[in-house]
Amino acid sequence: MLSAQKDEDPPQTHHLPLISLETVTVSDQPFCDFEKIEDYYTVTEFNDSDFLLRIKGDSMAPKYNGGDLLACKKVSEAYFQWGRVYVICTKNQGIMVKRVHPSESESHIKCVSDNPKYPPFVLPKEDLVAVALGNGAITLD
């Protein structure tokens, strides 16, 4: 016997705000208080992301280059997935995009660039204001 198949609702459209590192304010709610949103994009592969960030510089090259758009998901800084790329908002050093690894001290994290010309450094967890997980990128030529 054949049964009628219910049409599924189309997926919700999620418009991601595109911000740049210069426009993110370090406040009580970073990644929310954008001084300027450059544009909005709809990328269904990044529906679980909260915003897009324009990469600046070459510290994460060759994986991410200046101008690439990194899709980011706001997460708690209490738990890191070691080796993953994060946007890190700090009290003293501003905003950075780094791969996060454990450090020898539990009160610190090790921030690592993909580009070997930038040495890793240790950052106190108490300096963290907010973090967002990098979910993937749109590479621009």
C-alpha positions as CSV (number, residue, x, y, z in Angstrom):
1,M,0.0,0.0,0.0
2,L,1.3,3.4,-0.9
3,S,1.1,6.2,1.7
4,A,1.2,9.9,1.1
5,Q,4.5,11.4,1.9
6,K,4.4,14.6,3.9
7,D,6.4,17.4,2.4
8,E,9.2,18.4,4.6
9,D,9.6,22.1,5.6
10,P,12.4,23.7,3.7
11,P,15.5,24.4,5.9
12,Q,15.5,27.7,7.7
13,T,17.6,30.4,6.0
14,H,20.4,31.6,8.2
15,H,22.0,34.9,7.4
16,L,25.6,35.1,8.8
17,P,26.9,38.6,9.5
18,L,30.4,39.2,8.0
19,I,32.6,41.1,10.3
20,S,36.3,42.0,10.2
21,L,38.8,41.8,13.0
22,E,39.0,45.6,13.3
23,T,35.2,45.9,14.0
24,V,34.9,43.4,16.8
25,T,34.7,45.2,20.1
26,V,36.1,43.7,23.3
27,S,33.2,44.1,25.6
28,D,31.1,42.0,28.0
29,Q,29.6,40.3,24.9
30,P,32.2,40.2,22.2
31,F,31.2,38.7,18.8
32,C,27.8,40.3,19.5
33,D,28.6,44.0,19.7
34,F,29.7,44.6,16.1
35,E,30.5,48.2,15.3
36,K,30.0,47.5,11.7
37,I,28.6,44.5,9.8
38,E,30.1,44.4,6.3
39,D,27.4,42.2,4.7
40,Y,25.3,39.1,5.3
41,Y,25.8,35.8,3.6
42,T,23.7,32.6,3.4
43,V,25.9,29.5,3.3
44,T,23.9,26.4,4.1
45,E,27.0,24.4,5.0
46,F,27.6,26.9,7.8
47,N,24.0,27.0,9.2
48,D,25.4,26.1,12.7
49,S,27.8,29.1,12.6
50,D,27.1,32.5,14.2
51,F,29.2,34.8,12.1
52,L,31.8,35.1,9.3
53,L,35.1,36.7,10.1
54,R,37.5,38.1,7.4
55,I,41.0,36.8,8.1
56,K,43.7,39.3,8.3
57,G,47.4,38.6,7.8
58,D,49.3,35.3,7.1
59,S,49.7,33.7,10.5
60,M,47.3,30.9,9.6
61,A,48.7,30.3,6.1
62,P,48.6,28.1,4.1
63,K,45.3,26.9,5.6
64,Y,43.7,30.4,5.9
65,N,45.0,33.5,4.1
66,G,44.2,37.2,4.4
67,G,40.8,37.9,2.9
68,D,39.4,34.4,3.5
69,L,36.1,34.2,5.3
70,L,36.1,32.0,8.4
71,A,32.7,30.7,9.6
72,C,32.7,30.8,13.5
73,K,30.5,29.4,16.2
74,K,30.5,31.0,19.6
75,V,31.5,28.5,22.3
76,S,32.4,28.3,26.0
77,E,36.1,28.9,26.7
78,A,35.8,26.2,29.4
79,Y,36.3,23.4,26.9
80,F,38.7,23.4,23.9
81,Q,39.0,20.8,21.2
82,W,42.8,20.7,21.1
83,G,44.3,21.3,17.7
84,R,41.2,23.1,16.3
85,V,41.2,26.7,15.0
86,Y,39.6,29.3,17.3
87,V,38.9,33.0,17.2
88,I,40.1,34.2,20.5
89,C,39.1,37.5,22.1
90,T,41.5,38.5,24.8
91,K,41.6,41.3,27.4
92,N,45.2,42.3,26.6
93,Q,46.0,41.2,23.0
94,G,42.7,41.8,21.2
95,I,41.3,39.3,18.7
96,M,43.4,36.6,17.1
97,V,42.8,33.4,15.0
98,K,45.0,30.5,16.3
99,R,45.1,26.8,16.6
100,V,44.7,26.0,20.4
101,H,46.7,23.3,22.1
102,P,47.2,22.4,25.8
103,S,50.0,24.1,27.6
104,E,52.2,22.7,30.4
105,S,50.1,24.7,32.9
106,E,46.3,24.0,33.2
107,S,45.8,27.7,33.7
108,H,47.1,28.5,30.2
109,I,46.6,27.5,26.6
110,K,49.1,27.3,23.8
111,C,48.3,29.4,20.7
112,V,49.8,28.1,17.5
113,S,49.9,29.6,14.0
114,D,49.9,27.3,11.0
115,N,52.6,29.5,9.4
116,P,55.9,28.4,10.9
117,K,57.4,31.9,10.8
118,Y,55.2,32.7,13.8
119,P,56.3,30.9,17.0
120,P,53.7,29.4,19.4
121,F,53.0,31.3,22.6
122,V,51.2,30.6,25.9
123,L,48.1,32.6,26.9
124,P,46.6,32.7,30.4
125,K,43.0,31.5,30.4
126,E,42.1,34.4,32.7
127,D,42.9,36.7,29.7
128,L,40.2,35.1,27.6
129,V,37.0,37.2,27.1
130,A,35.3,34.9,24.5
131,V,36.1,32.2,22.0
132,A,34.5,31.0,18.8
133,L,35.3,27.8,17.0
134,G,36.3,28.0,13.3
135,N,33.9,25.8,11.4
136,G,35.5,26.2,7.9
137,A,36.3,28.8,5.4
138,I,35.5,30.3,2.1
139,T,38.9,30.9,0.3
140,L,39.2,33.9,-1.9
141,D,41.9,34.4,-4.6
